[in-house]
Amino acid sequence: LTTIDQKGVLTKIYAGEAIITNNYNDFIFSKEVKIIKKSRKFSLKTKTLTGTFKKGNYHTNDEVEIVSGNTIIEGKGLQIKKNGEYIKIKGKAKLRMLLLQKNAY
């Protein structure tokens, strides 16, 4: 478990195993990975994740579940660039949008 603070936006990273190299820039997370940005209502769950912290690029070939606000994306294989500016699911994906309930206030 680690928490990264990027200009006040906290990111929590959970992984069973983590290898960080190249002066804390490159990473390999494995054994059930979760990334959570609570303030942005974002979470990502997968088995393994490889990438770089500085560029914000990471990928996996495993099943993924991404929750962003009221949108849920499930698929196999993921490529993310620039900390989420570009997101690509490699295989088939399922997109679900949760609608607000009328009496949710």
N, C-alpha and C positions, 0 to 999 in steps of 0.2 A: 504494500500500500504506500502510495506517495501522493502528495498534493503539490500541484504546480500553480503558482500565482503569476498570471500574465496580465499586468496592469489592472489588478483588482478582480479579474475573472478567475475563479478557482476551478481547477480541473483535478478531480480525484481519479487515480489510476489504480486498479486492483489487478493483480496477476499472481498466479501460483509460482511462476518463475520469471525473473527479469534479468536480461543481460544488457548492460549499457556500456558502450565503447566510444572511441574517438572523442575523448575529452567531453563526455556526457552529451554527445550529439546523436549518435545512432543507438537504436534500441531493438531488442527482440523480446516480446512478451509472450508467454505461453501458459498453458494450463488454466483455462477459463479467465479471459480478460474482460474487464469492464472499465469503461471510461465514462465519467459523469461530470457534466457541467451544469450544476443545479440552477444557476442564475439564468442560463440560456435554455433550460428545459430540454437538455440534450443528453442522451446516453447511447452507448454502443456496447454490444455484447458479442463476443466471438471466442474461439478457442486459442488462436494465435494472432499476433499483430507485429509487423516489422516496419520500421521507418526511421525518420529523422525528426528531431525536435525543432531545430532551427527553421527548416523549410516547411515543416508541417505536412510532410508527405508520408503516408503510410498505406500498407496494403495487407491483405490476407486472402487465402484461397478457401478458407473455411466458411461455414454458415455464419451469417451476421444478422443481428437485429439492431436497427437504429430507431430511436425515438427522438423526434424533434418537435417540440410543442405538441400539437394534436395529430401528428403524422407518424405512422409506424411503417418502416420498410424492412422487409425480411427477404433475404436472398442468399446466394452462394458466391463468395468471392467479392472483394471490395478494393477499390482504389480511391484514395482521398489525397488531394493536393491543396496546398496553401491553407491548411487548417479548416478545410470544409468548403472552400470556394468552388471546388470541383469534386463531385462525388460520382463514382461510377460503380454500379453493381455488375460484375462480370457475367453472371449467368441469369437465369430467370429470377424475377423479383416480384414480390407481392407488396402492394402499397395499400395501406388502410388509413383513412382519415376519420378521426373520432369527432362527431358533431357535438356541439354544446347542447346540453339539455335546457329546455325552456325555463325550468325553475332552478337553474344552477346558481343564481345570485344569492 
